[in-house]
Amino acid sequence: MSEMNNVSGGMTPEPKKNNNTIIIAVVAVVLLCCCCISAVVFYQYLGDPIAQALGF
């Protein structure tokens, strides 16, 4: 109980700034995951034809 009170008490002085930081971090992580997933899918499905076309 005391830990939860301390955490909520620490967040109360600037809730908007803290929430914006969390939202920005979540969006950055999601975008990074999307980029990684799209790169993997791209290379799995299109990597071989592109590599053959380039002569690798």
Buried (B, 14 or more C-beta within 10 A) or exposed (E): EEEEEEEEEEEEEEEEEEEEEEEEEEEEEEEEEEEEEEEEEEEEEEBEEEEEEEEE
